[in-house]
Amino acid sequence: MDLLRIAPRHLLRHPLRTLLTLGSLTVAIFMLCVLRSLVTTLEASAQSQSSQRLWVQSAVSLFVEMPSWYPERIAGVEGVESVARWQWFGGYYQDPSNFFAQFAVDPEKVLDLYPELDLVEGTSEAFLSGRTTCLVGKGLADQFGWRVGDTVPLMGALFPHPDGADKAWDFQVAAIYEPRTRNLDDRTLFFHWKLFEETLSATGEAPGVGAMVLRAEPGQDTAALMRRVDTLFENGPQRTQTTTESEFQAQFVSMYGNVPFFVSAIGGGVLAAVLLACVNTMLMAAREQRREAGILKALGFTDATVGRLLLAQSLFVTVVGGGLGILLARAVEPGVAQATGAFLPGFAIERETYLLALGISVGAGLVAGLLPAWRARRMRVIDALGARV
């Protein structure tokens, strides 16, 4: 008996029910792929952080600025190899809905601190030599069609231009980068701290520093170094909190609560509900096919063959539904990566996640089909032929 040919025909006797079951499986597997990838991306991001890079922020809050002279003091701390300013700009391009990360940084030091930033267009010299030049991620450049040499006007939402709130900050794209690791995303714009400081200082008030990133000297005890930095400013004017890069990144994730537990609970609940729906569908199919099972047995087909027919129907539904869910996840992966890049850089659905989704699809088919198949095998011919559906 050609099970692959017969099983779909049985299912298509009730096309609406079959399509609804396929749809629920497609959505469930799609959600499994996306939700699990949020967790694996968080884990991969934490693992790819450098153990020698430390972040310094205000002990009050990440949103409280520190005096602009703090980096010079930190550079003199024993064990600090390099330190760079890092200030969130919070502007927008053309329309407020065009949200992406922009930072005023010390360009030479950031390129040195982050060697995983590969320049795929332009040069580091062009970025460093200009005053209004910027470095942008490839994802950002592709989204807006930017190329090296283009001018990018940003409206300062947090830091309006001193010449007027309707005047844009103009930056020239000097280079485009791609990150080698998943701790950075490709949708960020970096520009010169000096331009930022000098422009705002024209109003008579120098800007503060949102955060600083430093690199410890090789072999340095980072825990002791963090204590030395924080001790330096324990009496103010702004106390600091120094953490490892992975801990600093985790702050943004914690703003959204316990993400791993949350997404796991949602995914588990959806899968459980869909599995019950599959079991219910197959029990109904088995009940409707009792007469056919009896006829097949009367014609000489074995109990095992009849049981495999029902099991094949269950596997057909779950594997096709799971495959559609996997294809849908692959299709939306770039869009999800773009939407989450600001707070979850490096989103990607790993090969292991697809294999897990496929395994769950097969497992669901086996679980949903085993009971109907077992009942069909044990059914007597006389009972099956006398059944009323």
N, C-alpha and C positions, 0 to 999 in steps of 0.2 A: 504494500500500500504506500503510495506516494504522499507522505504526511504533509510535506511542504506545499503540495498542491491542494489537498483536501481541506486542511485546517483553515485556510483563509475563506474557503467557500462556506464552511459552516458558520464562521463569524459574520460573514456578510448577509446571512439570513436576517440579522437584526443590525443593519448598518448604523442606525443612530446610536444604539447602545455601544456598539464597538467603537465608533468615532469619539463618543464622550469618554470612554475608558482610555482610548489612545491619547486624547487631549489632556486628561488629568495626569497621565504618566509623563507626557511631554513637559508639562509645567513643573511637575515634581522633580524630574531629573534636571531640568534647566535650573531650578532654584537650588538644588543640591550642588551643582557645579559652581554657580556664582557665589553662594553663601560660603561653601567650603573654601573657595579661592580667596575670600576676604580674610579668613583665618590664616591660610597658608602664606598669603602675602604679608600679613603682619609678622608672622614668624620669620619669613625670609628677610624682611626688612631689618628685624632686630639682629639676625645672625650676620647680616652683611655690614653692620656698623663697625667702624674702626674702634678697637679697644684703646688706641692712643689719642683719639679725639675726645675732648671734653667740652661741655657747653656750660656757659655761665649766664645766669639770668638773675633778675631781682628775686629776693627771697619772699617778697610780698606776692608777686604775680608775674606771669610772663608778659602781661600787658602794661607793666610799670617800667618806665625807662630808667636807665642808669646814666650817670654823667659821662660825657664823651671822652674824658681823660682816663677812664678806668682801664682801657686796653694798655696804655703805657705803663701803668702801675703793675698790671698783671704780667706784662712781658718781663718785668724784673724779678718775678718770683722764681726761686730756685726750682729747676725741673721743667720750666716752660720753654719750649723750643720756638713756638710761633703762636701768634694770636691775631684774630681778625674780627672786625665789627660785622654785625649782621642785623640790619634794620628792615622790618616789614614796611613796605611802602603803601600798599593798599589802594592803588589806583585802578583805573579801568581803561580799556581801549575802545573808543568810539561809543560804546553803550555800556551802562552799568551791569548788564547781564553778561558781558564778556569778562568773567572773573578768572583770574589766574594769579599765581604767586609772583611778586616782584620784590627784590631785596636790594638795598644799598649796601655794598660790601667794599672791603679793601681788596681790589681785584688781584694784585700780585699774590697776596697771601692765600686767597681762596683757591686760586689755581694750584698753588703749592700744597694746600691742605687737602684738596680733593683731586688727586691724580686720576680718579676714575671718571672724570669729565673728559671724554674724548671729543676733540674738535673735528667735526666732519666737513665743515665749510669755514672759510676765513682762517685767521691766525690769531694766536694769543698776543702777538706783538701789536696787531691792529687794535685789539681790545684794550691793551694796557697803555698804548700811546695816546689814545684819544681822551677827551674830557667828557664828551657826551655819548661815548660809545657804550654798547651793551652786548651782553652775551645771552643768547636765547636757546631754549631747548628745541630739538627737532620737531617734537610733537606740536609745540606752539607755532613754530614757523610753518609747518604744513597746514595747520588749522587756518591761519590767517593769510597764507601765501607770502610770508616774508622771505626775503633773500638778503644776502650780504650787501650792505650799502643802502638798504631801505631805511626810511625814517619812520619811527614808531612814536606817535604822540599819545601820551598817557595823561588822563585827567586825574589830578591828585585828590582823591576823596578824603584821605586822612591828612595829607600834606598839600593843600592847595598852593599853586605857584604864587610867590610873593607879588608878581606883576598883575595878579587878578585871578579870581576863582574860575574864570572862563578861559584862562590861558593854559595850554597843555605843556607838560614836560616833554621835550623832544629828545629822542634817543636814536642813534644810528646803529644799525645791526652790524657789528664787526666780526662776529663769529657765531656759529651754530654748533651745539654740542649734543652728544648722545651719551647717557650714563652707562657705564659697564656693569654696575651693580644696581640692586633694587632699593637701596636706601635713598636714592635720588630719583626724581621724575624728570621727564623731558618736556615739562610744561612750565618752566620757570624762567624769569628774566632777571639777570644780574646787571647792575650798573654801578658807577663809581660813587663811593662814599664821599669823596672830596666834593664832587659836584653837588650832591645832596646837602652836605654841610654848608658849603659856601653859599649856595642859593638861599637856604633858609636863614643863614646868619645875616643876610642882607637886611632882614627885618629887625635885627638887634638881639635875637635870641637864638643861641646855638642849639641844635637838636640833640636829644639824648640817644642812647644806644639801647636797642631792644634786647639784644643778646650778643654774646661773643663766643666764638669757637676757638679753642686752643689745642695745640698738639703737645703731648708730653714728650720729653726726651727719651730716647731708647733706653729701656731697662728701668725707667722711673716707676716708682710705686704710685699708681694713679690715685689710690684712696688717700694717701698722705698728701699728694699734690692738691687734691680737691679741698682738703682741710686747710692747707696753707693759703689757698686763694680766698676761701671764705673768711678765714681769720683776719686777713688783710683789711677787710671792710666790715668787720663785726661792729664797729662803732660808727658806721655810716660814712658818708651821708645816705647811702643806700646799701643795705645788707644784700649779700649775694647768696645764691644757691648754685653750687657747681655739681653737675651730674655727668655720668657717662653719656655717650651719644645715643645708645639704645634707650636709656631711661628718659632722656629728653624727648626722643621720638614718641615714647609711650604716653607722654602727657597728652598729646593730641588725640591718641586713641581713647584714653580714659575719659575724654570729654563726651564720648558717645556711650559711656557705660561699659559694662562687661560684654564687649562685642563677641568674643568667642562663645561664651555661654548663650548669649542671645541668639546668634545665628544658628548654633547647634540645636537649640530648643525648637526654633522655627522649622529647620530642616527635618529634624526627627519627627515632629508632629505632622508635617506634610506627608512624609513618606509613610508613616503609620496609617494615616487616613487613606492614602491612595492604595496601599496594600489591602486594606479592608475592602475597598471598592473593587479591586481586582478579584479577590476571593469571592465576593458576592456575585460578580459577573460570571465567573466560571461555574459557580454552583447553579446559577440560573441556566447557563448553557448546558450543563450536564443533565439537569432535570428535563429540559426540552428535548434532549437527544437520547432519552432512554429507549424509545422505540427503535431508533436507528442503531443504537448499540446492540439491542436484542437481535435485530435483523442481521447485523454483521456477524454476531456470534452464531446465529443459526446457519449462516452461509459458510461457516468453518473458520472464521477469523478467531484467533486466540484471544484470551482475556488480556494478555499483555499488549496486543496490538490495539485493542479498543481503548485500553488505558493510555497508551502512548498518544492516541489521537487527541484525547482531551488535554493531555499534558502539552502536546504540540500547539494546540490552540492558545493555551495560556502563555507559553513562551513566545509565540508569534506576537501576541498583543504587547507584552512587556518589552520585548527586544525592539520592536518597531517604535513603540512609544518612547523608550529610552534613547534609541538612536536619534529620533527627531529632537529630543531634549538636548542631546549632546551637540547636534548640528546648530540648534538655536543658540546654545551657549557660545559656540565658536563664532557665530555670526555677530553677536552683540559684545564680544570681548573687547574690541577696540573702543567702542562707545563707553563701556563701563570704565575702562582704564582712563579715558579722557575725563569722565565725570568725577572720578574719585582721585585723580592725580594730585589735587591740591592738598588733601589730608592723608592719602594712602598711595604713595608713589610706588610704581612698579607692579600694579595689579596685573596678574596673568593667571590663566587657568592652566595648571600643570598637567603633564601627561598622566601622572598618577591619579589625578582627580577624574579624568576621563575614564581611566581603567576602573576606578572605584564605581563610577556611575554605571558603566557597562556591567560590572559584577553585580551590583544591586538590582539592575534590570533583570538579569538572568535569575538571580536569587528570588526576586519577587514572583517571576513566572513559575518557578519550581514550587514555591510555597503556595501560590494561588491554585496551581493545577494538581498538586499531589492528592488532596482530599477527593476532588471529583474523579480523578483517575483511579484512585483506590476503590471508590464506590462502584465505578463502572466495571472494574475487574471482578468484584465480588458479586455483581448482579447476576441472577439466574435468567436464562432466556425466557422462561415462562412469565417471570415477573416483569421483565422489560417489555415483552410483546403485549402484555395485558395492561400496561401503564396508560393512564390518561393524563395528558398535559393540560 
